[in-house]
């Protein structure tokens, strides 16, 4: 039987009721006790406003939002720092690789020019001009072929993509955009 102020023993001070609700006696001792004389409702159940506790709920929500935004800000800063570090490392490695490749290319070109000068019995500066010009023609031709191949592959990929779009439209609607445009023109 739940204990009420009327059937409680005088020395209980409400602790039996609090233990029944699952709270410890120490936590119950910290709570203020209201006497029946303090109840303004005169025995009627007290009505609560829907706005009761709104301020505390809002402040809790605001604290969570600030915590979330702080965590997101820290994550973004961490990712930006990681990306910046990768860019710096990549730039340094690229610079070193380009420097080594340029040095190697110079040594190869000088060797080719020296060999051409000995083979053809011409002056070294003429052999260096011939070797350098040949190098630029080979590199330029290679780049032109590579760019043409890249453009061709890109164009084919785009054409396949839009052909898939048209196939989906024909499957879903019975016609594609091009056929619908032809119908409108007729």
N, C-alpha and C positions, 0 to 999 in steps of 0.2 A: 504494500500500500504506500503510495507516495506520501511523503511527509508534508504537511502544510503548517503554517505558523500556529494554527489552533491546536493540532495534535502533537506538536514537537515537545520534547522535554525541555525544561528551562535551560539546562546547561548545554544543549546541542548547538546553539548559535547558528543553525542552518547548515551545519557541515554534513549531516546525513543526506540532505537533499542534493547538495553539491556532489557528494561522492556517488550518488545514484546517477547523476548526469555524466559521469566519466571524468570529472575534473579532479585534480588533486586538492587536498586540504590547504596546501600552501598557496596555490593559485587562487583558491576561493577566499582565503584570508585577506588577500590583497584587494579584492573587489569591494567597493562601497556597498553597504547594505541599505536598502530603502525600507523604511517602516511603512506600515499600512496607512499611517496618517499623512505620508508624503504623496500618496497616490491621488492625483486630481480627478480621476475618473469615477470615484465613489463606487467601486466594484464593477463598473462596466469595462469591457475589453478596450484597451487604448488603441486608437486608430493611428496607423503610421502613414506618413506622407510618402508618395513614390519618390520624392526628391531627397528623403533621408539618406544620408551616406553618400550622396552624389559628390560632394566636395572631396571626401577621402578617396572615393573611387577615381575621381578625375586626377587627383594629385598622384595616386599610385600609377595610373595610366601614363601620366606625364613623366614620371620617374622612369618607367619602363621604356618610353619612347626616347628619352634622353640617353639612356643606357644603350639602346639599340643603335641610335644614330652615332654615338661615340664609337661603338664597336665597328660599325660599317665604315666610319671615317678612318679608323685605325687599319682596317683591312685594305681599304683603297690605298692608303699611304704605304702600307707594306708591299702591296702588289706593284705600285708605281716604283718603289725603291728597287724591287726585284727586277722589274723590266729595265730600269735605268742601269742597273749593274750589268745585266746581260748585254745591253747595248754597248756599254763601255768595254766590256770584255771582247765582244764581237768586233768592235771598231779597232781595238788594239791588235787582235789577232789578224784582222783583215789587213791592217797597215803593215804588220810584220810579213804577212804572206806576199803582199804586193811588193814590198821592198826586196824580199828574197827572189821573187820571180823576175823583177826588173834587173837585179844584179846578175842572175843566171842568164837572162836574155842578152844582156850586154856582153858577158863572157862568150856566149855561144856566137853572137854576131861578130865579135872581134876575131874569134877563132875561124869562122867561115870566111871573113874578109881576108885574114892572113893566108889561109889555104888557097883562096881564089887568086890572091896576088902571086903566090909561089907557082901555082898551077899554070896560070895564063901569062906569067911574066909581065905583070902590069904594076903600076905604082900602088902603094897601100891605100891612099886616099880614094883612088878610083874603085878599088875592090870594096872599100867600106861603103861608098855610094851605091854600088850595084847591089851589095848585100842588104843594105838598109831599104832601098827601093823595093827589092824583091820581098822583103819581110812585110813592108806596108801593103803591098799588093795581095800577098797571101792572107794577111790578117783582115784586110778590107773585104776580100772575096769571101772569106769564111764567115764574117759577120753578115754580109749580105745574104748568104745562103741560110744562115741560122735565123735571121729575122724573117725571111720569106717562109721558112718552115714553121716558125712560131705563128705567124699570121695565118698560114694555111690551116694549121691544127686548130687555132682559135676559131676560125671561120667555120670549120667542120663541126666543132663542138657546139657552137651557137645554132647552126642549122639543125643538128640532131635534137637539140633542146626544144626548138620551136616545132619540129616535126612531132615530137612526143606531146607537146601541148595540143597540136591539131588533132592527133590521134585520140587523146582524152576527150576533146570537145566533140569529135565525131561519135565516140562511144557514148558520151553522156547526153548529147543533144541531137544526134543524127546528122549534124553538119558542123563544119569548123568556121572560124572567123572569115576566112577567104571565100568560102561558099556562101556564107550569109551576106557578105558584101556584094557578091555577084548577083544574088537574088534581089538585093535592094536596087542595084543598077538597072535591072531588067524592068 
